[in-house]
Amino acid sequence: MTAGPSHVAASKHASHAPHGLSHLPHLATLPAVRSAIDTILAELRRTQASITDARPADSSKVESHASWLKRNNELRGRATMYPYVGAGIGNGALVQLADGSVKWDMINGIGVNMFGHSDSRMVEAALESALSDVCMQGHLQHNVDILEIAEILTAQASRTSRLRHCFVTNSGCMANENALKICQQKTKGAPRIIAFADCFMGRSTTMSQIGDTAAYRQGLVQNILVDYMPFYDPNLGARSTDIAMWHLKQLIDRYPKQHSCFIMEVVQGEGGFNVAPREFLESLMRLCRDASIPVWADEIQSFGRTENMFAFETLGLGEYIDVATVGKLTQICACLFTEDLNPAPGLLAGTFSSSTSAYHVGRRALEVLRDGGYYGANGRIAHLNKAFRACAEDLVRRRPEFFPPVIDGFGRPVQAVVGGIGAMMRLTPLGGKKDALTALLKIMFEEGVIALTCGHGPYHLRLLPPFGVMQPEQFKPVFAIIERSLEKMK
Ligand SMILES: Cc1ncc(COP(=O)(O)O)c(C=O)c1O
């Protein structure tokens, strides 16, 4: 099969990707323009320097904030989860809202802003991109930007996997739709898909069907047959692998040649920041390989957040991956696939690929992460994870009253109330009860920390901190607010 015109291959050129200013619009390389950009960045740093800690709303701005919220709620048809309207300025992990309040942003648009708010490197990339001839790029006509970001992704992926091609889109859900199409074409329209319980894949009609949350597909017409598998259960240890293998064998025997793929979040996101040991996932992936069922790693939430860019690399599973999808912190989203799964011309296309600013900021974010000492056992991500754990474990030790036993679906106590991996962190106070955690999140927001929950019972406090810029000591004020908020729950 031949690559379509928009496919970008990880060729030998990947290691010779142009460096320096080659990717910039010509205007952005001119001295007068550089000097203007430097002036803007200096003003940015001066303005953001006053944002140093969480603070309450400014009474003179509260009314206009309330009117923004009212407009928002009218336009959307319902209130959003948080009364959040950003002021468009921040300082790293701190964000200022339109009401003048400043909050520690521990969720960052659900993992999008790995470099937090108003990072001068990202703003610089966005300013440069504004000088390009077009705002949106597409698959028919594009600039060098798409090639350069796709080369970084494929070069990283091909270090330990057979992934060689990359198709860019502007949402994680659309990257997933493309991955599904590729798998279905490869398996000649196999009608079923295998997925883990508690998975999340996006909001299109098909992804809503596959995602394992009933409310997200309420009233939708079933358009794909999904066979769910249990994810790893740490309480069962190695037996968990036996049980999952038993399930998978049953599915393969029951529906021979009817599965287009096994979609796996190598680290589960919405489902609870659940991790599995390599042996668990490898056993399943090997069985899929033997049965010619493509393995698709949905890394839209986990990409960039473990000790390697790809979580499948962290777990040493690259050889089994046929398709992978990434998004969020990359700013653009992408589907990567092997030579063998390269689809026939016509399958992948679309008007927009993404915006020029998303290409520039995404590329800058990937370069900083790749070259900035973030990865590896001694990298920044590992250190920041340690700092989070130290604060979390200290809170659990000092305030056991906030951490009653967490009971799983079988009525057994869950051991770890501090969990997750890398820059995907979770904490399970208040017995992991949904209503209590929802109430806690609201108090935390008022007090100055923005977070979310994950899991489907038990529920966890979910943190996706901006590890690109966060400092280990900044977890202290964050945890002081979490503790104060827990006290207010009484
Ligand atoms: C694992 C996973 N897949 C897919 C998606 C969908 O991405 P998007 O919201 O960009 O469509 C998400 C979003 O949270 C996700 O976490």
The ligand as an ORCA input file, in Angstrom:
! r2SCAN-3c Opt
* xyz 0 1
  C      -7.290      8.470     26.563
  C      -8.055      9.522     25.805
  N      -8.411      9.280     24.549
  C      -9.087     10.193     23.825
  C      -9.448     11.401     24.355
  C     -10.223     12.400     23.517
  O      -9.439     13.504     23.200
  P     -10.147     14.893     22.758
  O     -10.922     15.357     23.944
  O      -9.011     15.786     22.366
  O     -11.034     14.574     21.612
  C      -9.096     11.682     25.674
  C      -9.495     12.971     26.289
  O      -9.504     13.141     27.485
  C      -8.387     10.716     26.422
  O      -8.039     10.930     27.692
*
